[in-house]
């Protein structure tokens, strides 16, 4: 048994004495706490601890630190870049039992919650108050602590921003077991460094988020949805760019390419035209949303749209959005038996059409099956590559595609990841995107986590 294994065994013994049945070491559970939604190899932890509150987190961090045992925060495992893997073994700290909604401050439009609360749980709790939390990454069971840690966004970012814009403060446990709060509930402050933004997007590498304060919004008076097919990706993107440049206040602008529409039709029993299609949502008053719908329809028609269908009732809107909400499993069904690799990039809105068009050309050249969907209102799109892992040539083509996509986005003044994060999967692009600033990030990591125990192997190569 090597030195690390010895330390981890001793740490597990101490954790078991302190936590009893909250600590689990069964192989199946450990495997569930490793990478499950990516083609990266699974690297399970040595043990899983289900924390009930901040005191549990503090105690776990102190024990892990005393034994130099890595600690990997775990929300619900929906991340896509290997964030929950344990490459050096260690303890997976599962936050899913930390589900208290501490306070709803309706007058101030904010809520205080524990990190294990999911967005679906929060919105269910808020519904009767006329409020909602708008950030929608597509996974309703994503924990809000995890969403903050990965700086998630999603379909509504064009109107409501990302987690970066909606986290007021966090409470986090540092490597020495100290619990800190990064700010007050005031909507702005000039007091000291912005530690909140430092922890939002830190991917569990600087500390463990135990609770957070979030902005919430009033449920819109009227919500309208629309579906608009186009003859090409270029014309669809051109319509989006014009609408954004005219500051047309849309809440969602989703683009599905023809491959994605085909997959969604087959999976959800729909009959949408298999052509690039925009799915849109408009929030506001009766008059404002009516005007927005009319304005976008005019823009779409000027770019040659093939139709325009809109709806206001919840049932009708859900039907229009059915194709968008089913994409992950729809794509899995498009090519059974293959591995699904989801990736994303984001570029300035003026380069969106170029980036999407060149990406589609790459998919064709490399003979891949790769549906494309995007939150294109802010220049962000995703590609879900379906790969036969037994076909070495196809795997190599897929790697070539992923490399080209990230490099293309960077060359267009974009980012290698708009919302998935770096994790393990995109560490190789960090220096190209941030240059000398990576050394500054490393110094911050060293200052807050000198032993490198918090989520090692993530972000930095």
N, C-alpha and C positions, 0 to 999 in steps of 0.2 A: 504494500500500500504506500503510495507516494505521500509527500508532505501535505499537498492540497487535500487529498482524500481523507487523511487523518484529521485535519482541521475541520473539514466539513462534517465528518462523523461525530466529532466532539460537539460541534455547534448543534447538530440535529439532536443529540442526546440532551443538551441543555434546553433547546427549544421545546422538546417533548415534556421535560419536567415543568416548564413554565406554562405550556399551552395545552397539554393533553391532546384530546381528539381534534383540536383545531389544526394540528400538524398531521399531514398525511404523506406517506412515502410510496404508495402503491404505483406500479409502473403505468397502468392505464391513465390514472389521474395526472401523473407527471407528463405523460405524452400529450394529454389534452392541453397542457400549459406550455407547450412549445409551438413552433410555427406550424399553423394549420391551413392558412389561406395563401400560401406562397409556394413556389417551387424550391425554395431554400431548404436544405436538409433539416430535419427536426433535431434539436439539441435540447433535450429535456433537462429540467433542474433535478437536483438531488432530493428535494422535498418541496411541498406546497404548504403554505400557512394561510389559513383563512382569518384575516384580521377582522375584528368586530368594531374597533374604534381606534382613535389616535393613540391611546395608551398602548394598545397592542402593537401598533406600528413602531412606536418609540422603543419598546422593549425588544422587538425583533431586530431593529437596526442596531441596537446596542450589542446584542448577542452576536449578530453577524459580524459587526466591526471587531469585537473582541477575538473572534476566531478567523478573521480575514476571509470571510465567506461572501462571495458575490450575492447580490440581492437584486431581483428583477421584479419590478412592479407589474401587476397583471390586472386588467380591467375585465373585459369580456372576450379578449382574443380576436378582435375584428381587424387588427392592424395588418398591413399587407407587405411590409418590408422586413419581417423577421424581428420585430421589436421585442417579442416575448421569448425568443430563444435564449438558452443559457449555455453559451459556448464554453464557459469555464466551469459548468455546473453551478451549484449554489442553491439559493432559496427563491422560489417564486412566491411573491407576496400578493395573494389574491384579495382584491378590495371589494369583491362583489357583495359582501355582507354589510358594508358601510353605506347604508341606504337611507339615512335620516335626512329629511328635508327640515333643516334647522329653523328657518324663518322665511316667510314670504312678506316682503316689504312692498305692498302694492302701491303705496303712495310714492315710493322712490323708484318703482319699476326695477327692483332687484330681488334676488333670492339667495339664501345661504344654504348650501347643501353639502353632504358628505360626498367623497369622490366616487363612491360606487353607485350613485344614483344614475339611472340611464335617462336618455332624453325622452323616451316614451313614458317612463314613470313620472318624470317631472311634468310633462305636458298633461298627463292624465290628472295629476294633482292640481295643476293650475287652471284646468278648464272652467270650473265654476266661478273663478275669480275674473274671467274675461281676459286673462293674460296667456302668453305662450312663449316658449323659448324657440327661436326660429332656426338655429343652425341644424342642418339636416345632411349628414354625410352619407345617408342611404342605408345605414344600419341602425334601426331603432333601438337595438339592445346595446349599442355602444355606451360605455360609461362616460359620464361627463368629465371625470378626472382624467381618463385616458384621452378623451377628445382634446382636453387642454394640453396634456403632455405632448401630443403629436401635432398641435396647432391645426386641428381639423377644420374643415369648412363644409362645402357641399353645394346642394342645389340652390340654396337661397342666398349665397354669398354676394351676388350682384346687388341685392338690396340691403341685407342686414350685416354684411361683413363676415369675418371668420371668427374663430375662437379668440384670436388675438384682440379683436375689437369688442368682444362681449364678456371677457373675464375681467372683473373689477379687482379682485385680489385672490390670492391662494394662501392656504396654510400648508406648510410642508415640513417634513422631518429631514434634517440634514444628517450628514455622515456621522457626526458625533452624538446623535440622538436628540439634538436640540430642535424644538418646535418653533418655527417662526411664521409670522404673518406678513405678507409682502406689502400691505397697504390697508387703508381704511375703506369706507363705503362711498366716500365722496367721488364724484364723477371725474374730477381732475385734481392733480396735485403737482407741485413743483418741489416737493421735499425729497431730496436724495435721489439715488439711482432708481431706475424703474425695474425693481426686482420681479414684479409680476410678469412683465414681458420676457424676462430672462427665463422664468420657469415655464411659461407657455411655449411649447415647442422643444423643450429640453429632453423629451423622450425618456424620462426616468433616469437620466445620467447625472443629475445634480442633487436630487433629493426625491422624496416620496410625497406627492400631493395627497393630503388627507381630507381637505375640504376646500371649497371655493365659493366666491360670490359672483353671480352672473347677472348680467342685464337681461331683463325680460321686456316683452312688448305687448301692447294691446292687440287682441285678436281683431283683424281687420273687419270693418263693417261689411265689405263685399270682397269676395275672392272670385275671380274669373280665370278660366283656363282656356287655352287654345292649342290646336295642333295644326301645323302648317307644313306640308310636304313641298320639296323643291326638286328641280331637275338635276342639281349637282350640289356637292359640298361647297364649292366656291360661291354659288349664288346664295346658299343658306348663310354662309359666313358673312357675305357682303351685307345681307339684310341685318344681321346682328350688329355688325360694326356701325352701320348707319344709325340704328336705333340707340346704341350706346352713346355715340357722338352727339346725338340730339337730346341726350339726357332723358330719354323716355323711361319712366320709373317702373320698370318691371321687377317682379320679385324672383322669378325663375326663368332661365333661358337654357333649355337642354337640347343638345343636338344628338340625334341618333343616325348613324349611317345606314346604308341599305342592308348591310350584313346584320346589323343589330336589329333592324326592323324585321328581317326574315326570321331571326331567332325568336324574337318576342311574339311574332304571329304564331309560330309553331307551338311555343310554350303556353301562351295565354289564350289561344283560340281566337286571335284577332284577325282582322282582314285589312290591315293598313297597307297602303301602296308601298311596295318595296323600293323606296327611294329615300335619299336623305331628308330627314324630317326634324322640324323644331317643335318642342313642347314648351309652352309658355304659361306663366301665371302672373296675374295682375292683382295687387292688393290696394285697397283704399276705399273711397266713398263710391256711391253709385255713379255719380257724374264723372269722377276722375277715372275710374276703371273703364267706363264706357268710352271715354275719350282716348284712353291708352290703347284699348283694343282696336278702335277705328284707325288710330294713327299707325299702329304696327301693321294692320292689314294693308294700309296704303303703301307702306314701305315694302312689305313682302310682295305685293303685286307688282311694284315697280322693278323688283328683282326676279320676276317670272315665277312666282310660287304657283303650285299646281292645285291649290285649294286652301280653304281656311275654315276650320270648324272650331266654335268656341262654346263654352258652357259655364253656368253659374252655380247650379245646384250641386250639393256635395256628391250625390250619386253620379251625376253626369261628369263632374270633374274627375272623380275616381276612375270612371271608365276611360276617359281621355288619357289619364296618366298611367293606366294599367301596364302599358308597354314599358314605360320608364322604370317602374318600380320592380319589375321582374327580371331585370337584365342579367344579374349574376347567374341565377339558376337557369335562365333561358339559354345563356351562352354555354353552360355546362352541358345542356342537352343538345346543343348544335353539333357537337362532335364528341359523343360518349367515349369514355376511356382515355381521354387526354387530360393533361395537367393544365390548369388555368393559371396564367400569370398576368395579373393586373398591374399596370404601370400608369403613371401620369406625368405630364409636364404642364407648364404654364408659360405663356408668352404675352408680350404687350398686345393689346387688342388689334392694333394695326397690322400685326404679323400673323394673326390667327389663320386667315385663309391660306397664306403661304405655307405655314407649318402643317396644317391639316392636309393640304393637297399633296405636299411632298411626302408626308407620312403614309398616305394612301398609296402613293406610287411605290414606296418601299415595300409595303405589304404585298403588292402585286408582284414586284420584281423577285422577292424572296419566297414567293409561293406559300404564304402563310394564311391561316384562317385567324382573323384578328378583328372582331367587331370594335367599332369606335363610338364612344359616347362622351359628351363634354358638357361641363358647366360653362358654356362658351361666353356668357355675359362678362366674365372676367378673364377670358383667354385661356382657361384651364380645360384640358380634355384628357380622357383616359382611353387606353387600348387594352383589351383583354385578349392576350395571345393564347390560343389553344394548341398545345404542343404534345406530340407523341414522344414521350420521353425515351421510348425504346428505339427511336430513329435518330441516330447520332447526327446525321446530316441536317435533319430538321431542327434539332436542338441548337446546332451551330448557327443555322440561319436565324433562329429566334434571338440568340445572343447578339448577332450582328445587328438585327433590327433594334433591339433595346439600346444598344450602344449608339446607333445612329440617331435614334429619337432624342436621347438625352443631349447629345452633342449638338443636334440641330436647334433644340430649344435654347441652349446656352449661346450659340452663335447668333441667335435672334434677340439677344438681351433678355432672355427668359430664365427660367429655373428648371433644374432637373426633376423637381417635384413640387407641385402646387399645393398638395394637401396630404399625400401619403407619408411624408417624412423620409429621412435618410435610413434609419435603422441599420441593417446589415447590407441591404440590397443596393444602396446607392452611395456607399462610402467613397467609391472611386471618383465621384464627380465633385466632391465637396471642395477640393482645392481649386479645381477649374472654375467653380462658381464664385468662391470667396477669396481666393488668393491668399495674401498675407494675413487676412483676418482669421484664417483657421488657426494660426499660432496664438492669437488672442483668445479664441474659444478654448484651446487646449489649456491655456493658463488659468482661465476661469474654472475649468473642470478640475485641474490640479489643486486649485485653492479650496474648492468646496468638497472635493472627494479625493484627498491625497493618496489613498490606497487603491483608488480605481475600482471600488466595490459596487457602485451603483450602475446597473445595466451595462457591464463591460462589453466591448466589441461593437457597440452601436455608435453611430455618427462618424467616429474617427477611424480611418484605416488602421 
